[in-house]
């Protein structure tokens, strides 16, 4: 009888802990930033599910990331023209997307090139 109660209590604890673990595993907490060789920089926090953080277009940025499975390496440039000026700028996305580690960085030729690839993600 005591073993049955102990086993039932242990199972109940595991089941109760599982939703909390699942919620933590699905956490999205990112820092999105850019740094130009010219010396200007910016960074914002972005949280998704629900959208939050200091990103001015958080809901759109979360949807953009959701379309690519939270992997910024899958971003593709939009069909728009950019000048060929060389003004390097590095975009970064670091943190967690639905519990998975994200550590992405890419150096673009200029801000227009960055914007046409990252879209709303770096629109701050």
C-alpha atoms as a printed R data frame, in Angstrom:
    type eleno elety resid chain resno      x      y       z
1   ATOM     1    CA   UNK     A     1  0.000  0.000   0.000
2   ATOM     2    CA   UNK     A     2  2.745  2.455   0.977
3   ATOM     3    CA   UNK     A     3  4.739  1.536  -2.151
4   ATOM     4    CA   UNK     A     4  1.664  2.177  -4.312
5   ATOM     5    CA   UNK     A     5  1.124  5.587  -2.721
6   ATOM     6    CA   UNK     A     6  4.813  6.462  -3.115
7   ATOM     7    CA   UNK     A     7  4.820  5.354  -6.764
8   ATOM     8    CA   UNK     A     8  1.630  7.312  -7.460
9   ATOM     9    CA   UNK     A     9  3.070 10.414  -5.783
10  ATOM    10    CA   UNK     A    10  6.315 10.111  -7.758
11  ATOM    11    CA   UNK     A    11  4.386  9.758 -11.024
12  ATOM    12    CA   UNK     A    12  2.240 12.774 -10.150
13  ATOM    13    CA   UNK     A    13  5.366 14.842  -9.468
14  ATOM    14    CA   UNK     A    14  6.867 13.855 -12.814
15  ATOM    15    CA   UNK     A    15  3.671 14.734 -14.657
16  ATOM    16    CA   UNK     A    16  3.378 18.046 -12.828
17  ATOM    17    CA   UNK     A    17  6.999 18.923 -13.613
18  ATOM    18    CA   UNK     A    18  6.721 17.996 -17.293
19  ATOM    19    CA   UNK     A    19  4.580 20.996 -18.431
20  ATOM    20    CA   UNK     A    20  6.993 23.371 -16.711
21  ATOM    21    CA   UNK     A    21  9.935 21.692 -18.406
22  ATOM    22    CA   UNK     A    22  8.130 21.837 -21.742
23  ATOM    23    CA   UNK     A    23  7.403 25.547 -21.292
24  ATOM    24    CA   UNK     A    24 11.051 26.227 -20.487
25  ATOM    25    CA   UNK     A    25 12.170 24.140 -23.456
26  ATOM    26    CA   UNK     A    26 10.019 26.248 -25.805
27  ATOM    27    CA   UNK     A    27 11.377 29.568 -24.530
28  ATOM    28    CA   UNK     A    28 12.406 32.173 -27.105
29  ATOM    29    CA   UNK     A    29 14.699 34.905 -25.838
30  ATOM    30    CA   UNK     A    30 16.994 36.548 -28.376
31  ATOM    31    CA   UNK     A    31 19.309 39.514 -28.634
32  ATOM    32    CA   UNK     A    32 19.287 40.989 -32.137
33  ATOM    33    CA   UNK     A    33 22.072 43.446 -32.895
34  ATOM    34    CA   UNK     A    34 24.166 45.077 -35.562
35  ATOM    35    CA   UNK     A    35 27.552 46.753 -35.518
36  ATOM    36    CA   UNK     A    36 28.861 48.841 -38.382
37  ATOM    37    CA   UNK     A    37 32.560 49.206 -39.067
38  ATOM    38    CA   UNK     A    38 31.806 52.953 -39.159
39  ATOM    39    CA   UNK     A    39 31.154 52.788 -35.409
40  ATOM    40    CA   UNK     A    40 27.394 52.817 -34.929
41  ATOM    41    CA   UNK     A    41 25.592 49.926 -33.294
42  ATOM    42    CA   UNK     A    42 22.217 48.914 -31.884
43  ATOM    43    CA   UNK     A    43 20.785 45.946 -30.013
44  ATOM    44    CA   UNK     A    44 17.333 44.899 -28.813
45  ATOM    45    CA   UNK     A    45 15.805 41.973 -26.941
46  ATOM    46    CA   UNK     A    46 13.189 39.907 -28.742
47  ATOM    47    CA   UNK     A    47 10.930 37.337 -27.114
48  ATOM    48    CA   UNK     A    48  8.300 35.298 -28.933
49  ATOM    49    CA   UNK     A    49  5.246 33.282 -27.821
50  ATOM    50    CA   UNK     A    50  4.070 35.823 -26.807
51  ATOM    51    CA   UNK     A    51  5.957 38.576 -28.623
52  ATOM    52    CA   UNK     A    52  7.839 40.846 -26.254
53  ATOM    53    CA   UNK     A    53 11.056 42.705 -25.641
54  ATOM    54    CA   UNK     A    54 12.251 46.078 -26.873
55  ATOM    55    CA   UNK     A    55 12.116 45.271 -30.611
56  ATOM    56    CA   UNK     A    56  9.816 47.904 -32.196
57  ATOM    57    CA   UNK     A    57  8.278 45.346 -34.593
58  ATOM    58    CA   UNK     A    58  8.350 42.326 -32.283
59  ATOM    59    CA   UNK     A    59  5.298 40.499 -33.674
60  ATOM    60    CA   UNK     A    60  6.493 40.813 -37.281
61  ATOM    61    CA   UNK     A    61 10.051 39.807 -36.308
62  ATOM    62    CA   UNK     A    62  8.733 36.719 -34.496
63  ATOM    63    CA   UNK     A    63  6.631 35.755 -37.533
64  ATOM    64    CA   UNK     A    64  9.653 36.246 -39.798
65  ATOM    65    CA   UNK     A    65 11.746 33.943 -37.618
66  ATOM    66    CA   UNK     A    66  8.928 31.390 -37.389
67  ATOM    67    CA   UNK     A    67  8.830 31.129 -41.202
68  ATOM    68    CA   UNK     A    68 12.494 30.034 -41.205
69  ATOM    69    CA   UNK     A    69 12.307 27.807 -38.145
70  ATOM    70    CA   UNK     A    70 14.188 30.322 -36.007
71  ATOM    71    CA   UNK     A    71 17.362 29.871 -38.076
72  ATOM    72    CA   UNK     A    72 18.683 33.238 -39.350
73  ATOM    73    CA   UNK     A    73 21.100 31.366 -41.651
74  ATOM    74    CA   UNK     A    74 18.015 30.516 -43.737
75  ATOM    75    CA   UNK     A    75 17.274 34.207 -44.432
76  ATOM    76    CA   UNK     A    76 17.344 35.064 -48.139
77  ATOM    77    CA   UNK     A    77 17.698 38.530 -49.716
78  ATOM    78    CA   UNK     A    78 14.543 40.227 -50.954
79  ATOM    79    CA   UNK     A    79 14.364 41.224 -54.616
80  ATOM    80    CA   UNK     A    80 15.484 44.829 -54.223
81  ATOM    81    CA   UNK     A    81 18.450 46.824 -55.447
82  ATOM    82    CA   UNK     A    82 21.214 48.126 -53.207
83  ATOM    83    CA   UNK     A    83 24.117 50.399 -54.044
84  ATOM    84    CA   UNK     A    84 27.550 48.832 -54.253
85  ATOM    85    CA   UNK     A    85 29.095 51.137 -51.633
86  ATOM    86    CA   UNK     A    86 31.289 49.327 -49.131
87  ATOM    87    CA   UNK     A    87 30.245 50.175 -45.587
88  ATOM    88    CA   UNK     A    88 30.458 46.843 -43.706
89  ATOM    89    CA   UNK     A    89 27.913 46.019 -41.041
90  ATOM    90    CA   UNK     A    90 27.573 42.821 -39.012
91  ATOM    91    CA   UNK     A    91 24.193 41.513 -37.885
92  ATOM    92    CA   UNK     A    92 23.899 39.057 -34.994
93  ATOM    93    CA   UNK     A    93 21.127 36.989 -33.445
94  ATOM    94    CA   UNK     A    94 22.007 35.206 -30.201
95  ATOM    95    CA   UNK     A    95 19.962 33.419 -27.560
96  ATOM    96    CA   UNK     A    96 17.326 30.698 -27.725
97  ATOM    97    CA   UNK     A    97 14.545 29.995 -30.226
98  ATOM    98    CA   UNK     A    98 11.909 27.631 -28.819
99  ATOM    99    CA   UNK     A    99 14.526 26.167 -26.510
100 ATOM   100    CA   UNK     A   100 17.216 25.747 -29.210
101 ATOM   101    CA   UNK     A   101 20.443 27.731 -29.047
102 ATOM   102    CA   UNK     A   102 20.882 30.400 -31.728
103 ATOM   103    CA   UNK     A   103 24.283 31.960 -32.419
104 ATOM   104    CA   UNK     A   104 24.265 33.582 -35.861
105 ATOM   105    CA   UNK     A   105 26.410 36.366 -37.240
106 ATOM   106    CA   UNK     A   106 26.843 37.664 -40.784
107 ATOM   107    CA   UNK     A   107 28.842 40.563 -42.228
108 ATOM   108    CA   UNK     A   108 27.082 42.467 -45.009
109 ATOM   109    CA   UNK     A   109 28.579 44.921 -47.505
110 ATOM   110    CA   UNK     A   110 26.341 47.774 -46.327
111 ATOM   111    CA   UNK     A   111 23.161 48.513 -44.405
112 ATOM   112    CA   UNK     A   112 20.909 48.170 -47.454
113 ATOM   113    CA   UNK     A   113 22.345 44.713 -48.095
114 ATOM   114    CA   UNK     A   114 21.679 43.804 -44.438
115 ATOM   115    CA   UNK     A   115 18.118 45.161 -44.544
116 ATOM   116    CA   UNK     A   116 17.176 43.361 -47.757
117 ATOM   117    CA   UNK     A   117 18.299 40.078 -46.187
118 ATOM   118    CA   UNK     A   118 17.226 40.432 -42.556
119 ATOM   119    CA   UNK     A   119 14.100 42.493 -43.248
120 ATOM   120    CA   UNK     A   120 12.070 43.365 -40.165
121 ATOM   121    CA   UNK     A   121 14.457 41.452 -37.906
122 ATOM   122    CA   UNK     A   122 16.973 44.333 -37.881
123 ATOM   123    CA   UNK     A   123 14.431 47.134 -38.406
124 ATOM   124    CA   UNK     A   124 15.310 49.150 -35.302
